[in-house]
């Protein structure tokens, strides 16, 4: 595997304190592949046209590498335009549990909050 070392100072997204805590908890889980980095991105699909990607993955030459709120992260260079200014939060309550996305670029968002249109 080729090491990807391009790191940018200004990441397009921001994690809340609760999101950073949950990401760190996931990374500390037994069996976590320490070669993988948190990928933030988008893909086609969902009820509003695009869905968010938040997963651990290996970097490629298409990715920019960021240190986002002390979490090493990768974002496909072509996805940054959809993510600029986005806040990723972790909701740990009984009624709503999971990562939430507050994206100022979204013209509309679905009810579940993981799908959006631009």
C-alpha positions in Angstrom: 0.0 0.0 0.0 1.3 3.4 -0.9 1.3 6.0 1.9 -0.7 9.1 1.2 0.8 12.0 3.0 -0.9 15.1 1.6 -2.3 16.9 4.6 -4.3 20.1 4.4 -4.6 22.7 7.2 -8.2 23.6 6.5 -10.6 20.7 6.6 -14.0 21.3 5.1 -15.9 19.6 8.0 -16.0 19.9 11.7 -16.7 17.3 14.4 -18.5 18.1 17.7 -16.9 16.9 20.9 -19.4 14.0 21.2 -18.6 12.9 17.6 -14.9 12.9 18.4 -15.6 10.8 21.5 -17.7 8.3 19.6 -15.1 8.0 16.7 -12.3 7.4 19.3 -14.5 4.7 21.0 -14.9 3.0 17.6 -11.2 3.1 16.9 -10.5 1.6 20.3 -12.7 -1.4 19.7 -11.1 -4.8 19.6 -10.2 -5.9 16.0 -10.1 -2.3 14.7 -7.8 -2.1 11.6 -5.4 0.6 12.5 -4.4 1.0 8.8 -7.8 2.5 8.1 -8.6 6.2 8.5 -12.0 7.8 8.9 -13.5 8.6 5.5 -16.0 11.5 5.2 -17.7 11.8 1.9 -20.9 11.6 -0.2 -22.3 9.1 -2.7 -25.3 9.1 -5.0 -28.5 7.6 -3.5 -30.9 8.2 -0.7 -34.3 9.8 -0.9 -32.9 13.3 -1.5 -30.2 12.4 -4.1 -27.0 12.1 -2.1 -26.1 10.3 1.1 -23.2 10.9 3.5 -20.4 8.5 3.9 -18.7 8.1 7.3 -16.6 4.9 7.5 -13.1 3.7 8.1 -11.2 3.1 4.9 -7.8 3.0 3.3 -6.6 6.2 1.7 -6.2 6.5 -2.1 -4.5 8.9 -4.4 -7.9 10.6 -4.9 -8.0 11.6 -1.2 -6.9 14.6 0.8 -5.8 13.8 4.3 -6.9 16.1 7.2 -6.5 16.3 10.9 -10.1 17.2 11.9 -10.6 18.0 15.6 -7.7 15.6 16.4 -9.1 12.8 14.2 -7.1 11.8 11.1 -9.6 11.8 8.2 -9.7 11.4 4.5 -12.0 13.1 2.0 -12.1 12.4 -1.7 -11.0 15.6 -3.4 -14.1 15.7 -5.5 -16.4 15.5 -2.5 -15.1 18.6 -0.6 -17.4 21.0 -2.5 -20.4 19.2 -1.0 -19.0 19.2 2.5 -17.6 22.7 3.1 -18.8 24.0 6.5 -20.6 20.8 7.5 -20.8 19.8 11.2 -20.8 16.1 12.2 -22.4 15.4 15.6 -23.0 12.2 17.6 -26.4 11.8 19.2 -26.4 9.3 22.0 -30.0 9.6 23.2 -32.7 6.9 23.3 -34.9 8.6 20.6 -32.1 9.5 18.2 -28.9 7.6 18.2 -26.1 8.0 15.6 -24.2 10.5 13.7 -26.0 13.6 12.4 -24.9 16.0 9.6 -25.6 19.7 9.5 -24.7 20.8 6.0 -25.1 24.4 5.0 -24.7 23.4 1.3 -27.8 21.2 1.3 -30.8 22.7 -0.4 -33.0 20.0 1.1 -32.6 17.1 3.6 -34.6 14.0 4.1 -36.3 13.2 7.4 -33.6 10.7 8.5 -30.9 13.4 8.1 -28.5 11.2 6.1 -29.7 12.1 2.6 -29.5 15.6 1.0 -29.8 17.5 -2.2 -27.6 20.4 -3.5 
